[in-house]
Amino acid sequence: MTENITADVTIDSREATCPGPLMDLIGKVKTLDPGTVVKLQTTERNSTTDVPEWLDEAGHELLEIEELDDHWNIYIEVT
């Protein structure tokens, strides 16, 4: 499915330690309009659980978590 997702904004949080990637995402999402698709790049495994938990609380939509050889891409849609 990833090939069908086009990110409007990319947040490169690779090499940031927990909770850095989540904090980067939260800070950026506050500035974005509903419908914006965000790709969060992270090497922090905990982000694959922390981000979806935060999305549930904040009301944004998780589109996909893509695992690559050296990092994850987490796609979300701002609501």
N, CA, C, O and CB atoms as a CASP TS submission, in Angstrom:
PFRMAT TS
TARGET T0000
AUTHOR 0000-0000-0000
METHOD Language model
MODEL 1
PARENT N/A
ATOM      1  N   MET     1       0.809  -1.199   0.000  1.00  0.00           N
ATOM      2  CA  MET     1       0.000   0.000   0.000  1.00  0.00           C
ATOM      3  C   MET     1       0.850   1.260   0.000  1.00  0.00           C
ATOM      4  O   MET     1       0.389   2.301  -0.469  1.00  0.00           O
ATOM      5  CB  MET     1      -0.919   0.000   1.188  1.00  0.00           C
ATOM      6  N   THR     2       2.060   1.203   0.503  1.00  0.00           N
ATOM      7  CA  THR     2       2.893   2.387   0.636  1.00  0.00           C
ATOM      8  C   THR     2       3.068   3.138  -0.679  1.00  0.00           C
ATOM      9  O   THR     2       3.121   4.368  -0.684  1.00  0.00           O
ATOM     10  CB  THR     2       4.237   2.003   1.180  1.00  0.00           C
ATOM     11  N   GLU     3       3.157   2.424  -1.780  1.00  0.00           N
ATOM     12  CA  GLU     3       3.359   3.102  -3.054  1.00  0.00           C
ATOM     13  C   GLU     3       2.189   4.017  -3.401  1.00  0.00           C
ATOM     14  O   GLU     3       2.331   4.889  -4.258  1.00  0.00           O
ATOM     15  CB  GLU     3       3.564   2.083  -4.161  1.00  0.00           C
ATOM     16  N   ASN     4       1.040   3.840  -2.757  1.00  0.00           N
ATOM     17  CA  ASN     4      -0.121   4.680  -2.998  1.00  0.00           C
ATOM     18  C   ASN     4      -0.196   5.872  -2.050  1.00  0.00           C
ATOM     19  O   ASN     4      -1.054   6.738  -2.214  1.00  0.00           O
ATOM     20  CB  ASN     4      -1.371   3.861  -2.879  1.00  0.00           C
ATOM     21  N   ILE     5       0.684   5.924  -1.072  1.00  0.00           N
ATOM     22  CA  ILE     5       0.662   7.020  -0.096  1.00  0.00           C
ATOM     23  C   ILE     5       1.680   8.063  -0.509  1.00  0.00           C
ATOM     24  O   ILE     5       2.865   7.768  -0.665  1.00  0.00           O
ATOM     25  CB  ILE     5       0.956   6.504   1.346  1.00  0.00           C
ATOM     26  N   THR     6       1.207   9.283  -0.683  1.00  0.00           N
ATOM     27  CA  THR     6       2.092  10.397  -0.988  1.00  0.00           C
ATOM     28  C   THR     6       2.084  11.336   0.206  1.00  0.00           C
ATOM     29  O   THR     6       1.053  11.909   0.556  1.00  0.00           O
ATOM     30  CB  THR     6       1.658  11.138  -2.297  1.00  0.00           C
ATOM     31  N   ALA     7       3.253  11.485   0.830  1.00  0.00           N
ATOM     32  CA  ALA     7       3.356  12.353   2.003  1.00  0.00           C
ATOM     33  C   ALA     7       3.446  13.812   1.569  1.00  0.00           C
ATOM     34  O   ALA     7       4.164  14.155   0.630  1.00  0.00           O
ATOM     35  CB  ALA     7       4.583  11.971   2.861  1.00  0.00           C
ATOM     36  N   ASP     8       2.702  14.660   2.270  1.00  0.00           N
ATOM     37  CA  ASP     8       2.796  16.102   2.062  1.00  0.00           C
ATOM     38  C   ASP     8       3.980  16.678   2.838  1.00  0.00           C
ATOM     39  O   ASP     8       4.599  17.659   2.424  1.00  0.00           O
ATOM     40  CB  ASP     8       1.488  16.796   2.489  1.00  0.00           C
ATOM     41  N   VAL     9       4.280  16.038   3.980  1.00  0.00           N
ATOM     42  CA  VAL     9       5.335  16.497   4.878  1.00  0.00           C
ATOM     43  C   VAL     9       6.127  15.281   5.335  1.00  0.00           C
ATOM     44  O   VAL     9       5.544  14.250   5.669  1.00  0.00           O
ATOM     45  CB  VAL     9       4.748  17.282   6.100  1.00  0.00           C
ATOM     46  N   THR    10       7.452  15.393   5.352  1.00  0.00           N
ATOM     47  CA  THR    10       8.306  14.332   5.882  1.00  0.00           C
ATOM     48  C   THR    10       9.059  14.866   7.096  1.00  0.00           C
ATOM     49  O   THR    10       9.654  15.942   7.052  1.00  0.00           O
ATOM     50  CB  THR    10       9.300  13.811   4.796  1.00  0.00           C
ATOM     51  N   ILE    11       9.022  14.094   8.177  1.00  0.00           N
ATOM     52  CA  ILE    11       9.767  14.422   9.387  1.00  0.00           C
ATOM     53  C   ILE    11      10.857  13.373   9.531  1.00  0.00           C
ATOM     54  O   ILE    11      10.568  12.194   9.733  1.00  0.00           O
ATOM     55  CB  ILE    11       8.835  14.469  10.661  1.00  0.00           C
ATOM     56  N   ASP    12      12.106  13.801   9.427  1.00  0.00           N
ATOM     57  CA  ASP    12      13.227  12.872   9.536  1.00  0.00           C
ATOM     58  C   ASP    12      13.726  12.864  10.974  1.00  0.00           C
ATOM     59  O   ASP    12      14.480  13.744  11.389  1.00  0.00           O
ATOM     60  CB  ASP    12      14.373  13.257   8.554  1.00  0.00           C
ATOM     61  N   SER    13      13.293  11.856  11.727  1.00  0.00           N
ATOM     62  CA  SER    13      13.709  11.698  13.114  1.00  0.00           C
ATOM     63  C   SER    13      14.599  10.475  13.288  1.00  0.00           C
ATOM     64  O   SER    13      14.726   9.940  14.389  1.00  0.00           O
ATOM     65  CB  SER    13      12.492  11.593  14.023  1.00  0.00           C
ATOM     66  N   ARG    14      15.207  10.041  12.203  1.00  0.00           N
ATOM     67  CA  ARG    14      16.125   8.910  12.299  1.00  0.00           C
ATOM     68  C   ARG    14      17.269   9.286  13.229  1.00  0.00           C
ATOM     69  O   ARG    14      17.767  10.411  13.201  1.00  0.00           O
ATOM     70  CB  ARG    14      16.662   8.496  10.895  1.00  0.00           C
ATOM     71  N   GLU    15      17.671   8.336  14.042  1.00  0.00           N
ATOM     72  CA  GLU    15      18.743   8.472  15.026  1.00  0.00           C
ATOM     73  C   GLU    15      18.334   9.257  16.272  1.00  0.00           C
ATOM     74  O   GLU    15      19.127   9.357  17.208  1.00  0.00           O
ATOM     75  CB  GLU    15      19.923   9.138  14.387  1.00  0.00           C
ATOM     76  N   ALA    16      17.128   9.814  16.313  1.00  0.00           N
ATOM     77  CA  ALA    16      16.649  10.458  17.541  1.00  0.00           C
ATOM     78  C   ALA    16      16.180   9.373  18.502  1.00  0.00           C
ATOM     79  O   ALA    16      15.540   8.407  18.088  1.00  0.00           O
ATOM     80  CB  ALA    16      15.494  11.477  17.240  1.00  0.00           C
ATOM     81  N   THR    17      16.495   9.530  19.775  1.00  0.00           N
ATOM     82  CA  THR    17      16.079   8.541  20.765  1.00  0.00           C
ATOM     83  C   THR    17      14.694   8.879  21.290  1.00  0.00           C
ATOM     84  O   THR    17      14.228  10.013  21.185  1.00  0.00           O
ATOM     85  CB  THR    17      17.089   8.467  21.923  1.00  0.00           C
ATOM     86  N   CYS    18      14.058   7.878  21.851  1.00  0.00           N
ATOM     87  CA  CYS    18      12.717   8.017  22.405  1.00  0.00           C
ATOM     88  C   CYS    18      12.750   9.029  23.554  1.00  0.00           C
ATOM     89  O   CYS    18      13.663   8.955  24.376  1.00  0.00           O
ATOM     90  CB  CYS    18      12.171   6.642  22.891  1.00  0.00           C
ATOM     91  N   PRO    19      11.826   9.946  23.651  1.00  0.00           N
ATOM     92  CA  PRO    19      10.603  10.125  22.860  1.00  0.00           C
ATOM     93  C   PRO    19      10.751  11.135  21.725  1.00  0.00           C
ATOM     94  O   PRO    19       9.757  11.703  21.273  1.00  0.00           O
ATOM     95  CB  PRO    19       9.480  10.557  23.759  1.00  0.00           C
ATOM     96  N   GLY    20      11.976  11.367  21.260  1.00  0.00           N
ATOM     97  CA  GLY    20      12.228  12.382  20.241  1.00  0.00           C
ATOM     98  C   GLY    20      11.348  12.317  19.011  1.00  0.00           C
ATOM     99  O   GLY    20      10.753  13.329  18.640  1.00  0.00           O
ATOM    100  N   PRO    21      11.238  11.139  18.348  1.00  0.00           N
ATOM    101  CA  PRO    21      10.403  11.091  17.144  1.00  0.00           C
ATOM    102  C   PRO    21       8.940  11.463  17.413  1.00  0.00           C
ATOM    103  O   PRO    21       8.317  12.164  16.616  1.00  0.00           O
ATOM    104  CB  PRO    21      10.467   9.704  16.538  1.00  0.00           C
ATOM    105  N   LEU    22       8.406  10.998  18.520  1.00  0.00           N
ATOM    106  CA  LEU    22       7.014  11.330  18.858  1.00  0.00           C
ATOM    107  C   LEU    22       6.877  12.825  19.122  1.00  0.00           C
ATOM    108  O   LEU    22       5.912  13.446  18.677  1.00  0.00           O
ATOM    109  CB  LEU    22       6.540  10.523  20.093  1.00  0.00           C
ATOM    110  N   MET    23       7.823  13.399  19.833  1.00  0.00           N
ATOM    111  CA  MET    23       7.762  14.833  20.128  1.00  0.00           C
ATOM    112  C   MET    23       7.902  15.652  18.843  1.00  0.00           C
ATOM    113  O   MET    23       7.239  16.677  18.686  1.00  0.00           O
ATOM    114  CB  MET    23       8.866  15.227  21.138  1.00  0.00           C
ATOM    115  N   ASP    24       8.763  15.202  17.924  1.00  0.00           N
ATOM    116  CA  ASP    24       8.879  15.880  16.626  1.00  0.00           C
ATOM    117  C   ASP    24       7.548  15.852  15.887  1.00  0.00           C
ATOM    118  O   ASP    24       7.127  16.853  15.308  1.00  0.00           O
ATOM    119  CB  ASP    24       9.977  15.223  15.764  1.00  0.00           C
ATOM    120  N   LEU    25       6.890  14.698  15.913  1.00  0.00           N
ATOM    121  CA  LEU    25       5.606  14.546  15.239  1.00  0.00           C
ATOM    122  C   LEU    25       4.548  15.448  15.866  1.00  0.00           C
ATOM    123  O   LEU    25       3.834  16.160  15.159  1.00  0.00           O
ATOM    124  CB  LEU    25       5.151  13.088  15.287  1.00  0.00           C
ATOM    125  N   ILE    26       4.450  15.417  17.181  1.00  0.00           N
ATOM    126  CA  ILE    26       3.440  16.228  17.873  1.00  0.00           C
ATOM    127  C   ILE    26       3.634  17.709  17.558  1.00  0.00           C
ATOM    128  O   ILE    26       2.671  18.420  17.269  1.00  0.00           O
ATOM    129  CB  ILE    26       3.506  15.996  19.399  1.00  0.00           C
ATOM    130  N   GLY    27       4.879  18.166  17.615  1.00  0.00           N
ATOM    131  CA  GLY    27       5.151  19.573  17.337  1.00  0.00           C
ATOM    132  C   GLY    27       4.764  19.978  15.925  1.00  0.00           C
ATOM    133  O   GLY    27       4.229  21.067  15.715  1.00  0.00           O
ATOM    134  N   LYS    28       5.028  19.116  14.962  1.00  0.00           N
ATOM    135  CA  LYS    28       4.729  19.437  13.565  1.00  0.00           C
ATOM    136  C   LYS    28       3.231  19.355  13.274  1.00  0.00           C
ATOM    137  O   LYS    28       2.687  20.205  12.568  1.00  0.00           O
ATOM    138  CB  LYS    28       5.490  18.495  12.635  1.00  0.00           C
ATOM    139  N   VAL    29       2.565  18.337  13.812  1.00  0.00           N
ATOM    140  CA  VAL    29       1.137  18.145  13.541  1.00  0.00           C
ATOM    141  C   VAL    29       0.331  19.362  13.980  1.00  0.00           C
ATOM    142  O   VAL    29      -0.669  19.702  13.347  1.00  0.00           O
ATOM    143  CB  VAL    29       0.619  16.885  14.253  1.00  0.00           C
ATOM    144  N   LYS    30       0.752  20.016  15.047  1.00  0.00           N
ATOM    145  CA  LYS    30       0.035  21.204  15.545  1.00  0.00           C
ATOM    146  C   LYS    30      -0.004  22.329  14.514  1.00  0.00           C
ATOM    147  O   LYS    30      -0.866  23.206  14.585  1.00  0.00           O
ATOM    148  CB  LYS    30       0.689  21.712  16.828  1.00  0.00           C
ATOM    149  N   THR    31       0.918  22.311  13.564  1.00  0.00           N
ATOM    150  CA  THR    31       1.007  23.394  12.568  1.00  0.00           C
ATOM    151  C   THR    31       0.349  23.034  11.238  1.00  0.00           C
ATOM    152  O   THR    31       0.334  23.849  10.315  1.00  0.00           O
ATOM    153  CB  THR    31       2.462  23.752  12.325  1.00  0.00           C
ATOM    154  N   LEU    32      -0.197  21.819  11.132  1.00  0.00           N
ATOM    155  CA  LEU    32      -0.694  21.324   9.844  1.00  0.00           C
ATOM    156  C   LEU    32      -2.210  21.349   9.756  1.00  0.00           C
ATOM    157  O   LEU    32      -2.909  21.269  10.767  1.00  0.00           O
ATOM    158  CB  LEU    32      -0.201  19.916   9.604  1.00  0.00           C
ATOM    159  N   ASP    33      -2.700  21.460   8.545  1.00  0.00           N
ATOM    160  CA  ASP    33      -4.132  21.464   8.282  1.00  0.00           C
ATOM    161  C   ASP    33      -4.665  20.037   8.214  1.00  0.00           C
ATOM    162  O   ASP    33      -3.925  19.111   7.881  1.00  0.00           O
ATOM    163  CB  ASP    33      -4.438  22.213   6.977  1.00  0.00           C
ATOM    164  N   PRO    34      -5.951  19.854   8.530  1.00  0.00           N
ATOM    165  CA  PRO    34      -6.571  18.536   8.381  1.00  0.00           C
ATOM    166  C   PRO    34      -6.420  18.041   6.939  1.00  0.00           C
ATOM    167  O   PRO    34      -6.512  18.811   5.984  1.00  0.00           O
ATOM    168  CB  PRO    34      -8.071  18.589   8.781  1.00  0.00           C
ATOM    169  N   GLY    35      -6.185  16.735   6.814  1.00  0.00           N
ATOM    170  CA  GLY    35      -6.005  16.120   5.508  1.00  0.00           C
ATOM    171  C   GLY    35      -4.550  16.001   5.088  1.00  0.00           C
ATOM    172  O   GLY    35      -4.237  15.317   4.114  1.00  0.00           O
ATOM    173  N   THR    36      -3.658  16.663   5.818  1.00  0.00           N
ATOM    174  CA  THR    36      -2.233  16.578   5.506  1.00  0.00           C
ATOM    175  C   THR    36      -1.709  15.188   5.846  1.00  0.00           C
ATOM    176  O   THR    36      -1.991  14.661   6.922  1.00  0.00           O
ATOM    177  CB  THR    36      -1.436  17.660   6.274  1.00  0.00           C
ATOM    178  N   VAL    37      -0.954  14.598   4.937  1.00  0.00           N
ATOM    179  CA  VAL    37      -0.347  13.290   5.162  1.00  0.00           C
ATOM    180  C   VAL    37       1.113  13.509   5.552  1.00  0.00           C
ATOM    181  O   VAL    37       1.864  14.204   4.868  1.00  0.00           O
ATOM    182  CB  VAL    37      -0.465  12.377   3.888  1.00  0.00           C
ATOM    183  N   VAL    38       1.488  12.897   6.668  1.00  0.00           N
ATOM    184  CA  VAL    38       2.829  13.045   7.225  1.00  0.00           C
ATOM    185  C   VAL    38       3.547  11.700   7.197  1.00  0.00           C
ATOM    186  O   VAL    38       2.970  10.661   7.519  1.00  0.00           O
ATOM    187  CB  VAL    38       2.768  13.600   8.669  1.00  0.00           C
ATOM    188  N   LYS    39       4.817  11.743   6.804  1.00  0.00           N
ATOM    189  CA  LYS    39       5.673  10.556   6.898  1.00  0.00           C
ATOM    190  C   LYS    39       6.714  10.837   7.976  1.00  0.00           C
ATOM    191  O   LYS    39       7.526  11.753   7.846  1.00  0.00           O
ATOM    192  CB  LYS    39       6.358  10.212   5.507  1.00  0.00           C
ATOM    193  N   LEU    40       6.683  10.044   9.036  1.00  0.00           N
ATOM    194  CA  LEU    40       7.671  10.133  10.107  1.00  0.00           C
ATOM    195  C   LEU    40       8.699   9.033   9.890  1.00  0.00           C
ATOM    196  O   LEU    40       8.358   7.850   9.884  1.00  0.00           O
ATOM    197  CB  LEU    40       7.001  10.013  11.518  1.00  0.00           C
ATOM    198  N   GLN    41       9.948   9.420   9.714  1.00  0.00           N
ATOM    199  CA  GLN    41      11.033   8.453   9.560  1.00  0.00           C
ATOM    200  C   GLN    41      11.713   8.302  10.922  1.00  0.00           C
ATOM    201  O   GLN    41      12.103   9.294  11.537  1.00  0.00           O
ATOM    202  CB  GLN    41      12.063   8.908   8.450  1.00  0.00           C
ATOM    203  N   THR    42      11.853   7.066  11.389  1.00  0.00           N
ATOM    204  CA  THR    42      12.425   6.837  12.710  1.00  0.00           C
ATOM    205  C   THR    42      13.212   5.535  12.756  1.00  0.00           C
ATOM    206  O   THR    42      12.871   4.560  12.087  1.00  0.00           O
ATOM    207  CB  THR    42      11.328   6.820  13.764  1.00  0.00           C
ATOM    208  N   THR    43      14.268   5.537  13.555  1.00  0.00           N
ATOM    209  CA  THR    43      15.024   4.311  13.820  1.00  0.00           C
ATOM    210  C   THR    43      14.680   3.775  15.207  1.00  0.00           C
ATOM    211  O   THR    43      15.216   2.749  15.626  1.00  0.00           O
ATOM    212  CB  THR    43      16.546   4.568  13.703  1.00  0.00           C
ATOM    213  N   GLU    44      13.795   4.461  15.915  1.00  0.00           N
ATOM    214  CA  GLU    44      13.406   4.093  17.277  1.00  0.00           C
ATOM    215  C   GLU    44      12.228   3.122  17.227  1.00  0.00           C
ATOM    216  O   GLU    44      11.114   3.503  16.866  1.00  0.00           O
ATOM    217  CB  GLU    44      13.040   5.355  18.110  1.00  0.00           C
ATOM    218  N   ARG    45      12.485   1.859  17.594  1.00  0.00           N
ATOM    219  CA  ARG    45      11.444   0.825  17.546  1.00  0.00           C
ATOM    220  C   ARG    45      10.209   1.211  18.369  1.00  0.00           C
ATOM    221  O   ARG    45       9.082   0.916  17.971  1.00  0.00           O
ATOM    222  CB  ARG    45      12.007  -0.506  18.052  1.00  0.00           C
ATOM    223  N   ASN    46      10.417   1.861  19.500  1.00  0.00           N
ATOM    224  CA  ASN    46       9.279   2.238  20.351  1.00  0.00           C
ATOM    225  C   ASN    46       8.288   3.155  19.636  1.00  0.00           C
ATOM    226  O   ASN    46       7.116   3.212  20.005  1.00  0.00           O
ATOM    227  CB  ASN    46       9.780   2.921  21.613  1.00  0.00           C
ATOM    228  N   SER    47       8.750   3.863  18.628  1.00  0.00           N
ATOM    229  CA  SER    47       7.847   4.744  17.877  1.00  0.00           C
ATOM    230  C   SER    47       6.729   3.966  17.204  1.00  0.00           C
ATOM    231  O   SER    47       5.643   4.502  16.985  1.00  0.00           O
ATOM    232  CB  SER    47       8.624   5.530  16.831  1.00  0.00           C
ATOM    233  N   THR    48       6.987   2.705  16.875  1.00  0.00           N
ATOM    234  CA  THR    48       5.965   1.912  16.182  1.00  0.00           C
ATOM    235  C   THR    48       4.787   1.583  17.089  1.00  0.00           C
ATOM    236  O   THR    48       3.727   1.188  16.605  1.00  0.00           O
ATOM    237  CB  THR    48       6.574   0.623  15.645  1.00  0.00           C
ATOM    238  N   THR    49       4.959   1.740  18.394  1.00  0.00           N
ATOM    239  CA  THR    49       3.839   1.575  19.324  1.00  0.00           C
ATOM    240  C   THR    49       3.416   2.909  19.935  1.00  0.00           C
ATOM    241  O   THR    49       2.226   3.153  20.129  1.00  0.00           O
ATOM    242  CB  THR    49       4.212   0.590  20.435  1.00  0.00           C
ATOM    243  N   ASP    50       4.389   3.775  20.239  1.00  0.00           N
ATOM    244  CA  ASP    50       4.076   5.068  20.863  1.00  0.00           C
ATOM    245  C   ASP    50       3.255   5.967  19.942  1.00  0.00           C
ATOM    246  O   ASP    50       2.291   6.596  20.378  1.00  0.00           O
ATOM    247  CB  ASP    50       5.363   5.782  21.260  1.00  0.00           C
ATOM    248  N   VAL    51       3.640   6.024  18.674  1.00  0.00           N
ATOM    249  CA  VAL    51       2.941   6.906  17.738  1.00  0.00           C
ATOM    250  C   VAL    51       1.482   6.472  17.549  1.00  0.00           C
ATOM    251  O   VAL    51       0.590   7.314  17.656  1.00  0.00           O
ATOM    252  CB  VAL    51       3.666   6.924  16.381  1.00  0.00           C
ATOM    253  N   PRO    52       1.202   5.182  17.271  1.00  0.00           N
ATOM    254  CA  PRO    52      -0.212   4.790  17.148  1.00  0.00           C
ATOM    255  C   PRO    52      -1.034   5.065  18.412  1.00  0.00           C
ATOM    256  O   PRO    52      -2.202   5.441  18.317  1.00  0.00           O
ATOM    257  CB  PRO    52      -0.303   3.319  16.809  1.00  0.00           C
ATOM    258  N   GLU    53      -0.433   4.879  19.594  1.00  0.00           N
ATOM    259  CA  GLU    53      -1.158   5.185  20.840  1.00  0.00           C
ATOM    260  C   GLU    53      -1.496   6.662  20.911  1.00  0.00           C
ATOM    261  O   GLU    53      -2.612   7.023  21.283  1.00  0.00           O
ATOM    262  CB  GLU    53      -0.330   4.775  22.073  1.00  0.00           C
ATOM    263  N   TRP    54      -0.549   7.521  20.559  1.00  0.00           N
ATOM    264  CA  TRP    54      -0.804   8.957  20.583  1.00  0.00           C
ATOM    265  C   TRP    54      -1.855   9.341  19.543  1.00  0.00           C
ATOM    266  O   TRP    54      -2.723  10.173  19.809  1.00  0.00           O
ATOM    267  CB  TRP    54       0.494   9.735  20.337  1.00  0.00           C
ATOM    268  N   LEU    55      -1.774   8.734  18.358  1.00  0.00           N
ATOM    269  CA  LEU    55      -2.750   9.031  17.311  1.00  0.00           C
ATOM    270  C   LEU    55      -4.162   8.715  17.774  1.00  0.00           C
ATOM    271  O   LEU    55      -5.088   9.478  17.502  1.00  0.00           O
ATOM    272  CB  LEU    55      -2.430   8.246  16.040  1.00  0.00           C
ATOM    273  N   ASP    56      -4.336   7.596  18.474  1.00  0.00           N
ATOM    274  CA  ASP    56      -5.655   7.235  19.005  1.00  0.00           C
ATOM    275  C   ASP    56      -6.163   8.306  19.960  1.00  0.00           C
ATOM    276  O   ASP    56      -7.329   8.698  19.903  1.00  0.00           O
ATOM    277  CB  ASP    56      -5.596   5.875  19.720  1.00  0.00           C
ATOM    278  N   GLU    57      -5.288   8.774  20.831  1.00  0.00           N
ATOM    279  CA  GLU    57      -5.676   9.802  21.809  1.00  0.00           C
ATOM    280  C   GLU    57      -5.953  11.145  21.140  1.00  0.00           C
ATOM    281  O   GLU    57      -6.885  11.856  21.516  1.00  0.00           O
ATOM    282  CB  GLU    57      -4.581   9.969  22.863  1.00  0.00           C
ATOM    283  N   ALA    58      -5.133  11.485  20.143  1.00  0.00           N
ATOM    284  CA  ALA    58      -5.240  12.797  19.498  1.00  0.00           C
ATOM    285  C   ALA    58      -6.298  12.834  18.394  1.00  0.00           C
ATOM    286  O   ALA    58      -6.732  13.909  17.977  1.00  0.00           O
ATOM    287  CB  ALA    58      -3.900  13.193  18.923  1.00  0.00           C
ATOM    288  N   GLY    59      -6.710  11.651  17.924  1.00  0.00           N
ATOM    289  CA  GLY    59      -7.754  11.598  16.916  1.00  0.00           C
ATOM    290  C   GLY    59      -7.276  11.653  15.485  1.00  0.00           C
ATOM    291  O   GLY    59      -8.076  11.846  14.570  1.00  0.00           O
ATOM    292  N   HIS    60      -5.979  11.486  15.276  1.00  0.00           N
ATOM    293  CA  HIS    60      -5.441  11.445  13.910  1.00  0.00           C
ATOM    294  C   HIS    60      -5.450  10.004  13.417  1.00  0.00           C
ATOM    295  O   HIS    60      -5.638   9.071  14.197  1.00  0.00           O
ATOM    296  CB  HIS    60      -3.995  12.038  13.853  1.00  0.00           C
ATOM    297  N   GLU    61      -5.245   9.832  12.112  1.00  0.00           N
ATOM    298  CA  GLU    61      -5.375   8.499  11.518  1.00  0.00           C
ATOM    299  C   GLU    61      -4.017   7.904  11.149  1.00  0.00           C
ATOM    300  O   GLU    61      -3.207   8.545  10.480  1.00  0.00           O
ATOM    301  CB  GLU    61      -6.263   8.561  10.280  1.00  0.00           C
ATOM    302  N   LEU    62      -3.782   6.674  11.592  1.00  0.00           N
ATOM    303  CA  LEU    62      -2.603   5.923  11.185  1.00  0.00           C
ATOM    304  C   LEU    62      -2.910   5.303   9.831  1.00  0.00           C
ATOM    305  O   LEU    62      -3.879   4.555   9.692  1.00  0.00           O
ATOM    306  CB  LEU    62      -2.211   4.828  12.246  1.00  0.00           C
ATOM    307  N   LEU    63      -2.091   5.609   8.834  1.00  0.00           N
ATOM    308  CA  LEU    63      -2.290   5.052   7.500  1.00  0.00           C
ATOM    309  C   LEU    63      -1.488   3.772   7.308  1.00  0.00           C
ATOM    310  O   LEU    63      -1.998   2.788   6.772  1.00  0.00           O
ATOM    311  CB  LEU    63      -1.904   6.073   6.437  1.00  0.00           C
ATOM    312  N   GLU    64      -0.224   3.784   7.750  1.00  0.00           N
ATOM    313  CA  GLU    64       0.617   2.605   7.567  1.00  0.00           C
ATOM    314  C   GLU    64       1.920   2.757   8.329  1.00  0.00           C
ATOM    315  O   GLU    64       2.413   3.866   8.532  1.00  0.00           O
ATOM    316  CB  GLU    64       0.899   2.365   6.081  1.00  0.00           C
ATOM    317  N   ILE    65       2.468   1.628   8.746  1.00  0.00           N
ATOM    318  CA  ILE    65       3.830   1.571   9.279  1.00  0.00           C
ATOM    319  C   ILE    65       4.614   0.672   8.338  1.00  0.00           C
ATOM    320  O   ILE    65       4.292  -0.504   8.164  1.00  0.00           O
ATOM    321  CB  ILE    65       3.870   1.035  10.778  1.00  0.00           C
ATOM    322  N   GLU    66       5.635   1.239   7.741  1.00  0.00           N
ATOM    323  CA  GLU    66       6.456   0.528   6.768  1.00  0.00           C
ATOM    324  C   GLU    66       7.826   0.246   7.400  1.00  0.00           C
ATOM    325  O   GLU    66       8.525   1.175   7.805  1.00  0.00           O
ATOM    326  CB  GLU    66       6.603   1.356   5.441  1.00  0.00           C
ATOM    327  N   GLU    67       8.202  -1.019   7.483  1.00  0.00           N
ATOM    328  CA  GLU    67       9.503  -1.378   8.036  1.00  0.00           C
ATOM    329  C   GLU    67      10.502  -1.560   6.896  1.00  0.00           C
ATOM    330  O   GLU    67      10.300  -2.377   5.998  1.00  0.00           O
ATOM    331  CB  GLU    67       9.405  -2.671   8.896  1.00  0.00           C
ATOM    332  N   LEU    68      11.563  -0.796   6.950  1.00  0.00           N
ATOM    333  CA  LEU    68      12.641  -0.889   5.975  1.00  0.00           C
ATOM    334  C   LEU    68      13.850  -1.522   6.647  1.00  0.00           C
ATOM    335  O   LEU    68      13.787  -1.870   7.826  1.00  0.00           O
ATOM    336  CB  LEU    68      12.997   0.510   5.389  1.00  0.00           C
ATOM    337  N   ASP    69      14.948  -1.677   5.918  1.00  0.00           N
ATOM    338  CA  ASP    69      16.134  -2.313   6.481  1.00  0.00           C
ATOM    339  C   ASP    69      16.714  -1.544   7.669  1.00  0.00           C
ATOM    340  O   ASP    69      17.168  -2.152   8.638  1.00  0.00           O
ATOM    341  CB  ASP    69      17.186  -2.458   5.412  1.00  0.00           C
ATOM    342  N   ASP    70      16.700  -0.207   7.597  1.00  0.00           N
ATOM    343  CA  ASP    70      17.388   0.580   8.619  1.00  0.00           C
ATOM    344  C   ASP    70      16.507   1.567   9.378  1.00  0.00           C
ATOM    345  O   ASP    70      16.996   2.271  10.261  1.00  0.00           O
ATOM    346  CB  ASP    70      18.494   1.322   7.991  1.00  0.00           C
ATOM    347  N   HIS    71      15.217   1.631   9.050  1.00  0.00           N
ATOM    348  CA  HIS    71      14.301   2.516   9.783  1.00  0.00           C
ATOM    349  C   HIS    71      12.849   2.168   9.439  1.00  0.00           C
ATOM    350  O   HIS    71      12.577   1.310   8.600  1.00  0.00           O
ATOM    351  CB  HIS    71      14.596   4.010   9.452  1.00  0.00           C
ATOM    352  N   TRP    72      11.941   2.852  10.104  1.00  0.00           N
ATOM    353  CA  TRP    72      10.511   2.731   9.838  1.00  0.00           C
ATOM    354  C   TRP    72      10.009   4.040   9.279  1.00  0.00           C
ATOM    355  O   TRP    72      10.489   5.113   9.646  1.00  0.00           O
ATOM    356  CB  TRP    72       9.727   2.341  11.117  1.00  0.00           C
ATOM    357  N   ASN    73       9.034   3.945   8.386  1.00  0.00           N
ATOM    358  CA  ASN    73       8.257   5.096   7.931  1.00  0.00           C
ATOM    359  C   ASN    73       6.855   4.918   8.497  1.00  0.00           C
ATOM    360  O   ASN    73       6.200   3.905   8.252  1.00  0.00           O
ATOM    361  CB  ASN    73       8.241   5.219   6.346  1.00  0.00           C
ATOM    362  N   ILE    74       6.408   5.900   9.246  1.00  0.00           N
ATOM    363  CA  ILE    74       5.065   5.872   9.813  1.00  0.00           C
ATOM    364  C   ILE    74       4.256   6.957   9.119  1.00  0.00           C
ATOM    365  O   ILE    74       4.592   8.139   9.199  1.00  0.00           O
ATOM    366  CB  ILE    74       5.088   6.080  11.373  1.00  0.00           C
ATOM    367  N   TYR    75       3.199   6.557   8.445  1.00  0.00           N
ATOM    368  CA  TYR    75       2.363   7.482   7.691  1.00  0.00           C
ATOM    369  C   TYR    75       1.103   7.791   8.482  1.00  0.00           C
ATOM    370  O   TYR    75       0.405   6.885   8.936  1.00  0.00           O
ATOM    371  CB  TYR    75       2.008   6.900   6.306  1.00  0.00           C
ATOM    372  N   ILE    76       0.820   9.070   8.641  1.00  0.00           N
ATOM    373  CA  ILE    76      -0.390   9.461   9.350  1.00  0.00           C
ATOM    374  C   ILE    76      -1.122  10.539   8.537  1.00  0.00           C
ATOM    375  O   ILE    76      -0.538  11.232   7.703  1.00  0.00           O
ATOM    376  CB  ILE    76      -0.050   9.977  10.786  1.00  0.00           C
ATOM    377  N   GLU    77      -2.408  10.643   8.815  1.00  0.00           N
ATOM    378  CA  GLU    77      -3.201  11.743   8.235  1.00  0.00           C
ATOM    379  C   GLU    77      -3.726  12.602   9.371  1.00  0.00           C
ATOM    380  O   GLU    77      -4.342  12.103  10.313  1.00  0.00           O
ATOM    381  CB  GLU    77      -4.386  11.200   7.351  1.00  0.00           C
ATOM    382  N   VAL    78      -3.477  13.887   9.273  1.00  0.00           N
ATOM    383  CA  VAL    78      -3.957  14.831  10.274  1.00  0.00           C
ATOM    384  C   VAL    78      -5.463  14.989  10.099  1.00  0.00           C
ATOM    385  O   VAL    78      -5.942  15.167   8.979  1.00  0.00           O
ATOM    386  CB  VAL    78      -3.227  16.209  10.153  1.00  0.00           C
ATOM    387  N   THR    79      -6.209  14.925  11.195  1.00  0.00           N
ATOM    388  CA  THR    79      -7.668  15.094  11.121  1.00  0.00           C
ATOM    389  C   THR    79      -8.110  16.333  11.853  1.00  0.00           C
ATOM    390  O   THR    79      -9.303  16.633  11.895  1.00  0.00           O
ATOM    391  CB  THR    79      -8.383  13.877  11.693  1.00  0.00           C
TER
END
